[in-house]
Structures are given as structure tokens and as C-alpha cells.
């Protein structure tokens, strides 16, 4: 039977005494501290063994505040009292294979508490990370890379009762650098939402099909941030987007032009709705109509209340097929159609007549015959 050496400390014992006793203990002995029946080479028991910890229970290993010097022996153990360099506070051992101080817990917390160098410890901490983040991928290609296979979409949900306090996705842009930022200048791209589809399976290339983006529409100052929106699509036979519509900082809208000179500037042809009244006796005009051709079966035309459609334009044609038919105008709300040329109201339309009318917000006026 191997000899057993037991140390029971009930009074403070000088450290030198412990060292002296251990030096003369049989190398094959089991040592118990706080126990007469040690279970291993060194068995240290708490004052209340397997019970509640006391403030003096435990074992202290060498404590240091820096790990810049290499260790000497494989397994050498120390406790780092503070974060320093790439090392985090905690127990470290010398790994001679890697020639490096290695934390006992190799599962280092990669997320840090916001504004500190301290690892996050709670799922309610505000956190940050310096590297790229991948969700559903082991190889993130951007700051945030989400890959989903037959799963749910990315969801953004906010619960708040105030009607004007919504969920915003802010894209912030600056010139210069983080250490020396500069104001945004004209034509600086501010950000965009790009829609891509797979166009090359072997090289895994996704090409843009459409895009909505924003650019600075002038130099930014402390009191001015002019911007414009661009809407782009990719034509068939191409892999590059083309701007189809732009909204300038002054509200001018350009279709097929990036420099509109009017509130609505179209570089190309325009199509407007054309409708035959057909067999309908009383035909009601709505926001879905523009040019209306009155047939012989129609004896009444009902126009919307001008206060609900200010600026709307209708062109109404009395077709040759009307014959002797007279179509009477009825205006919801009881307003009128006024002809500035004659100074008279228009109450009906007959064969061969043509009127283009526009709502003023209170009545209709004739702007073309």
C-alpha cells in the first residue's frame, strides 16, 4: 500500500513549513489538505466539503498582469489579472507545442460589450465584433452575410404604439476616413438596394437585375443635404443596370432621363387609357379613365367630384356613331363644366364634339376642344 500523507490545517501554517513537509514526503504518496482520506495525488478539501463555499476556500496560483514572456514548462499555470494585448483575463497555461500561453477556456467569447474590451456575459448586453458576421454561412463575404436555404425571410419587427415612430433602416455615408471624416459632395453614392440573381453556376456569380439607390444631388453642408433617388433595371442581353427613373432633390421626376427640366419629364412616348362607353347607358368616369369615346347607347356621363381629383384631365369624344344621341353630363357634388371661350357651361356632348376638361378642385374647365 502506498503511504498516505495528510495535512489538516486548522491554524495558519507558514508557507515554508508546507514546502519543507512536501519536500520530504514520499514521491508516491497521496496528499490530502483538509482531509484524512485523499482521493488523488493532491486532494484539497473546502472547509465545508461538498457544501457551501466560504470566502477562504480555494487554491491560488501565481497571478500576473502580463504574458509577454514565454513560459518554461508545458502545462505551467498562471492567472492573468487583466486584459492585455490579445489575452483576456483568466487562467492560462503554457503550451510548449504551440509555444504560446493558452487560455484554459478555448471557447473565447468573440462578442464584446459595447464601448469596452470586456467579453459579453449576458444576452442583454450591447455587443460588437471587429470581423465579418455570417448567418447561415461559414464564409461571410461582407460585414453582414445572411444565407438562407428553404427557410424564412429576414424579418424586421418593431412594436410601438406611437403612429409616427416607425422602424427605420438608416444607411449612413461620409467621405474621408473614420479618423478624419469629410462632408458628402455632389454625385456621391449614398447607398442602395440591389436585387441580384445567379447568372453563373460554376463561378457562383450573382448579377444585378434591378436597383434602387440614392446619390447626393449637390454638396452637403451643415444646413443642406440635397439628394436624389434612382430606379434602375437591367435590360435583356445585359448584366448592367440602366437608370429608368430619377427623382431630383426639387421633386422633378425624370423618366428615361436623369436630368428632368419639369416636374414630370418623359423622354419617350406616353400611353394613356382609351375607353369606349359601349352599351353602358350611364357611364361613370374614374381615375382609370383618360380618353372616353361616347357611343350611341350612352345618354349620361357621370364625372367625379372635382374636389376629389384636382388636376385630373379627361378627353371626351362624341363619336360619329352617336347619331342624334345626346349625352348629358352629371357631376358628383353638383359642380359644373365651364368653357372660358364662350363663357358658358358645358352640359352635354353630341356627335362630332370633343372636349378636354380638367378639374380645378372646385369645378371643371374646358382646356381643349
Secondary structure, 3 states (H helix, E strand, C coil): CCCEEEECCCCCCCHHHHHHHHHCCCCCCEEEECCCCCCCCEEECCCCCCCCCCCCCCCCCCEECCCCCCCCCCCCEEEECCCECCECCEEEEEECCCCEEEECCCCCCCCEECCCCCECCCCCCCEECCCCEEECCCCCCCCEEECCCCCCCCCCCCCCCCCCCCCCCCCCCCEECCCCEECCCCCCEEEEEEEEEEEECCCCEEEEEEEEEEEECCCCECCECCEEEEEEEECCCCCCEEEEEEECCCCCEEECCCCCCCCEEECCCCCCCEEECCCCCEEECCCCCCEEEECCCCCEEEECCHHHCCCCEEEEEECHHHCCCCEEEEECCCCCEEECCCCEECCEECCCCEEEEEECCCCEEEEEC
